[in-house]
């Protein structure tokens, strides 16, 4: 008997937050389809976070390095309403095992206040980087520490409460500072159609347009993922 879990096996990357408040006109539909085509053809872009996260501890603040990342959420579809209002209503989902092989890991959430043991002791990472200095022989260690820092996020800040987002990340980094994972290419996460488990569309018009698009049809013929519209997510 399969063990029940509260965690989803599919991690979803939500996109085009700039279109969230727009009426989905023909122009908006075209933008959604264009982005989906690009993902299937070229992969998902790694991007620098718009703003650096700051973790506050007792007597110090630690700035999280702004490295190239791709963010996913482990939230189940029935729980994504608030999330999609902030990050976008077009979602592409992959099985957790595929993404873990590419470096995905849950974000390490820590409190960010003038209290707490974990967040306060994170200052040791910065102290160690300062100790190593900028000597070439130490750059490998410094980069490794920055990769670890890139998976840390404050539970909350002035923009809201992040802990409920159940975020996973892939940081654009090498294995032990040697080789990139096989699924990285030109600062993108490359995947085959068979690795797409789920597509969530902003509405029925976007879904229908995707199904008749000549380029996407070829991808769907290789593998047809599950498809849902955002207004039906509450039912899952």
C-alpha positions as CSV (number, residue, x, y, z in Angstrom):
1,X,0.0,0.0,0.0
2,X,1.4,3.4,-1.0
3,X,2.2,5.6,1.9
4,X,0.1,8.8,2.0
5,X,2.0,12.1,1.9
6,X,1.2,15.8,2.3
7,X,3.9,16.6,-0.3
8,X,3.3,16.8,-4.0
9,X,5.4,14.7,-6.3
10,X,5.2,17.4,-8.9
11,X,7.0,20.7,-8.5
12,X,5.6,23.7,-10.5
13,X,7.4,26.7,-12.0
14,X,4.9,29.6,-12.3
15,X,5.6,32.4,-14.8
16,X,4.5,35.7,-16.4
17,X,3.5,37.5,-13.2
18,X,3.3,40.7,-15.2
19,X,0.1,39.3,-16.8
20,X,-1.7,38.4,-13.6
21,X,-3.8,41.6,-13.4
22,X,-4.4,41.8,-17.1
23,X,-7.5,40.8,-19.0
24,X,-6.5,37.8,-21.1
25,X,-6.9,39.3,-24.5
26,X,-5.6,37.8,-27.8
27,X,-2.3,39.6,-27.2
28,X,-2.0,38.1,-23.7
29,X,-2.8,34.6,-25.1
30,X,0.0,35.0,-27.6
31,X,2.5,35.9,-24.9
32,X,1.6,32.8,-22.9
33,X,2.0,30.6,-26.0
34,X,5.3,32.3,-27.0
35,X,6.8,31.6,-23.5
36,X,5.6,28.0,-23.5
37,X,7.1,27.4,-27.0
38,X,10.4,28.9,-25.8
39,X,10.5,26.6,-22.8
40,X,9.9,23.5,-24.8
41,X,12.4,24.6,-27.5
42,X,15.2,26.1,-25.4
43,X,14.6,25.3,-21.7
44,X,13.7,27.4,-18.7
45,X,15.9,30.4,-18.0
46,X,17.9,30.7,-14.8
47,X,17.5,34.3,-13.5
48,X,19.0,36.5,-10.9
49,X,16.4,37.3,-8.1
50,X,15.0,40.8,-8.4
51,X,16.0,41.6,-4.8
52,X,18.6,40.1,-2.5
53,X,17.1,38.3,0.6
54,X,18.4,39.5,3.9
55,X,18.6,37.2,6.9
56,X,18.7,39.0,10.3
57,X,20.2,37.4,13.4
58,X,21.3,38.6,16.8
59,X,23.7,41.5,16.1
60,X,24.1,40.9,12.3
61,X,22.5,40.8,8.9
62,X,23.5,38.3,6.1
63,X,22.8,39.2,2.5
64,X,22.0,36.1,0.4
65,X,24.2,36.0,-2.8
66,X,22.2,36.8,-5.9
67,X,23.0,33.8,-8.1
68,X,21.1,32.5,-11.1
69,X,18.2,30.3,-9.9
70,X,14.9,28.7,-11.0
71,X,12.1,28.5,-8.4
72,X,9.4,25.9,-8.1
73,X,6.7,25.3,-5.5
74,X,5.6,22.0,-3.9
75,X,2.2,23.4,-3.2
76,X,-0.7,21.2,-4.4
77,X,-3.0,22.7,-7.0
78,X,-5.8,23.2,-4.5
79,X,-3.5,25.5,-2.5
80,X,-2.0,27.7,-5.3
81,X,-4.5,30.5,-5.5
82,X,-2.6,33.1,-3.5
83,X,0.7,31.9,-4.9
84,X,-0.3,32.4,-8.6
85,X,-1.6,35.9,-7.9
86,X,2.0,36.8,-7.0
87,X,4.1,34.7,-9.4
88,X,1.9,34.1,-12.5
89,X,-0.9,31.9,-13.8
90,X,1.0,29.7,-16.3
91,X,2.5,26.7,-14.6
92,X,4.8,24.0,-15.9
93,X,5.3,21.0,-13.6
94,X,8.0,18.3,-13.4
95,X,8.3,15.2,-11.3
96,X,10.4,15.8,-8.2
97,X,12.9,13.1,-9.1
98,X,13.8,14.7,-12.5
99,X,14.4,18.1,-10.8
100,X,16.4,16.6,-7.9
101,X,18.7,15.0,-10.5
102,X,19.2,18.6,-11.8
103,X,20.0,20.0,-8.4
104,X,16.6,20.9,-7.0
105,X,16.4,21.2,-3.2
106,X,13.8,22.6,-0.8
107,X,14.6,26.1,0.4
108,X,16.0,26.2,3.9
109,X,13.7,28.7,5.6
110,X,15.0,30.5,8.7
111,X,13.5,33.2,10.9
112,X,14.9,36.7,10.3
113,X,14.8,38.6,13.6
114,X,17.0,39.8,16.4
115,X,16.6,36.3,18.0
116,X,17.2,32.7,17.1
117,X,20.1,30.3,17.0
118,X,20.2,29.2,13.3
119,X,19.9,32.6,11.7
120,X,22.4,34.1,14.1
121,X,25.0,31.4,13.4
122,X,24.7,31.8,9.7
123,X,27.1,34.8,10.2
124,X,29.8,32.2,10.4
125,X,29.5,31.6,6.7
126,X,30.3,35.3,6.0
127,X,33.1,35.2,8.5
128,X,34.6,32.2,6.8
129,X,34.4,33.8,3.4
130,X,36.2,36.8,4.7
131,X,38.9,34.6,6.3
132,X,39.4,32.8,2.9
133,X,39.9,36.2,1.2
134,X,40.2,36.5,-2.5
135,X,43.1,34.1,-3.1
136,X,42.6,32.0,-6.2
137,X,43.2,28.7,-4.3
138,X,40.2,29.6,-2.0
139,X,37.7,30.5,-4.7
140,X,36.3,27.0,-5.0
141,X,35.5,27.0,-1.3
142,X,33.9,30.4,-1.4
143,X,31.8,29.5,-4.4
144,X,30.6,26.4,-2.6
145,X,29.6,28.4,0.5
146,X,27.7,30.8,-1.8
147,X,25.8,27.9,-3.4
148,X,24.7,26.8,0.1
149,X,23.7,30.3,1.0
150,X,21.6,30.5,-2.2
151,X,19.2,27.8,-0.8
152,X,18.5,29.9,2.3
153,X,15.5,32.2,2.6
154,X,13.9,34.2,5.4
155,X,10.6,32.9,6.6
156,X,9.1,36.4,6.2
157,X,10.2,39.9,5.3
158,X,8.5,43.2,4.4
159,X,7.0,41.5,1.3
160,X,5.1,38.9,3.3
161,X,5.3,35.4,4.7
162,X,7.4,33.1,2.5
163,X,7.3,29.9,4.5
164,X,3.9,28.9,3.1
165,X,5.2,29.0,-0.4
166,X,7.0,25.6,0.0
167,X,9.7,26.7,-2.4
168,X,12.3,24.5,-4.1
169,X,15.2,26.0,-6.0
170,X,17.8,25.0,-8.6
171,X,20.9,27.1,-8.3
172,X,23.0,27.5,-11.4
173,X,26.2,25.8,-10.1
174,X,28.7,23.1,-10.9
175,X,29.2,19.8,-9.1
176,X,32.0,20.5,-6.7
177,X,33.0,23.4,-8.9
178,X,33.9,21.1,-11.8
179,X,31.1,20.0,-14.2
180,X,27.6,21.4,-14.7
181,X,24.6,19.0,-14.4
182,X,23.7,17.4,-17.7
183,X,20.4,19.3,-17.8
184,X,22.1,22.7,-17.8
185,X,22.8,24.4,-21.1
186,X,23.5,28.0,-21.8
187,X,22.1,29.1,-18.4
188,X,18.8,27.2,-19.0
189,X,17.3,24.0,-17.6
190,X,16.8,21.7,-20.6
191,X,14.1,19.0,-20.6
192,X,12.4,16.7,-23.0
193,X,8.6,16.6,-23.5
194,X,8.4,13.4,-21.6
195,X,9.7,15.1,-18.5
196,X,6.8,17.6,-18.4
197,X,4.2,16.1,-16.0
198,X,1.7,19.0,-15.8
199,X,0.7,22.2,-17.6
200,X,-1.6,24.7,-15.8
201,X,-3.2,27.3,-18.1
202,X,-4.6,30.7,-17.1
203,X,-7.9,29.9,-18.9
204,X,-9.5,27.8,-21.5
205,X,-8.5,30.1,-24.4
206,X,-4.8,29.7,-23.6
207,X,-5.1,25.9,-23.3
208,X,-7.0,25.6,-26.6
209,X,-4.4,27.8,-28.3
210,X,-1.6,25.6,-27.0
211,X,-3.3,22.5,-28.3
212,X,-3.5,23.9,-31.9
213,X,-0.2,25.6,-32.0
214,X,1.9,23.9,-34.6
215,X,5.1,23.8,-32.6
216,X,3.6,22.8,-29.3
217,X,1.5,20.1,-31.1
218,X,4.7,18.3,-32.0
219,X,5.8,18.3,-28.4
220,X,2.5,17.0,-27.2
221,X,2.6,14.2,-29.8
222,X,5.8,13.0,-28.1
223,X,4.2,13.3,-24.7
224,X,0.9,14.7,-23.5
225,X,1.2,16.0,-20.0
226,X,-1.8,16.5,-17.6
227,X,-3.5,19.8,-18.4
228,X,-5.7,21.9,-16.1
229,X,-7.0,25.4,-16.1
230,X,-6.3,27.7,-13.2
231,X,-10.0,28.0,-12.3
232,X,-10.3,24.3,-11.7
233,X,-7.2,24.0,-9.4
234,X,-9.3,24.2,-6.2
235,X,-10.9,20.9,-7.1
236,X,-7.5,19.0,-6.8
